């Protein structure tokens, strides 16, 4: 089979690999579409988390590895003991790899498994014609949802999970710092949860149309102080802020946008440990929450798409064939990142 294999810094090679066989409790999926995540981009420029010398703590694997954890396709083979799934089922999947044995796995919080890993980082992922995954990661794609749309559910589910953790947002104001895929997933989730208005802070006008498409109010950080702009439009600080970038400056912005007794949800992944004004947090009894990936919210997103509540396709800003995943995928995102939200890779063009 053909696969895009990560070997190192800016070294992803499309090559032939042996087709994997599903073991007990696993299925093999013929991949139709796969999305390039911000994590994939960082690994392309990195690495950050792909194990190079020290084996992964859960899988025991090291590079070279096939990237990709956002994908959808059709099951073509099942391993021993798999009874709930069959060849021909249209599926998407969680990207999380879990031990199934720790306290968090056993209490329904597998997204913070003590040995948590991710497919495409600690194990071969979806940038390949076929991928083998544990059956418990699967979600059935409804008949009226395309596999292309289903490949977008994993990143959107991250925003849904974070929003569930915040609680009731009906009638509350919110601000999201960062209009990338995760920030937009938070916008989609916050609006679905009843938040209004929802401001999204970015830099320049590259993402304005996406924010407005999903019902948000765009605030351009280049046009002046974005904190002051939101406060003026909202008539004060907001009830909820999401940090979706992972920089000290954007964290500081999210804190300063937040009213007393408000909730800060941290979604960004920080390459460098940030400083935070804890006095401002403490004095106003502001609450900090964090969110990691998703649990079962992919199902929520599939239901939203199937019901017509959500059309995720405006998030797609580019497509690449597997053979050109480097040129039309990774390099395109690196060169024109402010223009892209989600680039999808077409793996098997005959699958719909």
Steps between C-alpha positions, in 0.01 A plus 500: 500500500599864457569711809650836600773414751665745742875453529606833649506879463333583167554142396167335412525236229216345300603138466374144473439315825368157587124503553431454873281215625252555785569313822242395758272791587619706203360597162666607178363812334549595138549875535305739279597841640742617768551847642834668568489618861704777657680225688595336170641832379701546819638147470592571139700799621599332830492245644307565817345168602585237240741262679834492324742333741294411808206266423149633552376439856189314386574346161875447532545627145744755354533686172463456209124519545197581284338826616131589504228468767201669332352265242198310373462196283345156460581187700643229277609241760442421868713314751411212728224573748360805319123455478358854500670604178515348154662562161313773316422712807574868442695629798707773654705467818647660808871569474569409863697190595431387856606227739149407613635409844568823692257685728405748229431241231281306742300807605417624151777758471720315254608828341731550800624141516820472704679360194308699239620491143368602161480314176728665246738599781563182699366252245445493122210726407263600225725647230494158338269296281425276797520543876447250781334624819331360815127457453419713807624808314239472224191707426247404235449766234128560423388430145428867431847614613783481246833345593657833409287678760558221751876555479439843658320371808805423712635858519151648542437257787788660692307826519184313600682319781647826633162670489333213686757543775411868540132427557187695411577781255145608426498877460862538604759703311822336388827590334736265321863596451622333183294435183671177394328163477480454877381857556231455236398168656450690826291758315279228349460334839440820696231617259335157509503521882316833494782752546427843352685707400821311422805706402802347326832684509746455215774688320411650163191418296596150383250319722220758523271325252530166683411659833199676351386184319464324835328790675792667674610863517852543367744736674820585313797539732678703234235770509568600860485358852277190464424485873368855499310435175317201649425683825357798309282282277384278784447775756754338730712190534357165393375204704719237333830509313674229303878508442560308176852601396752398765701820548559708811370811324173334398454351847542848649242629254253229597543584869449872444186438295339309786258651751504425871356154573556406136652182360822472300528187287854421390513309171838605360809283530792705633847427364643726773357521854308831525473749783150588617370784717371288790410810701247596234365144505480484879363847567206456265438134585553417136508129432753318280400182321697294249396255233676208336378354169159331534322205657194408292410841355570381145153346522355840595658658192379221271149556636528876439600442138239231439221720640600798285601708801858519376660515156874454562609528138579877508792404727672327208746744345712261297532146371798284416551160346697256712784507247529877549432526873831682551471754218124569511453421868780568746687759294181680399399530866845620603511762223143629527392401849279804551293402198441140602270341754497136391681329214359156422699222340316281250627149565271274292311709246243231418362497856210737565 
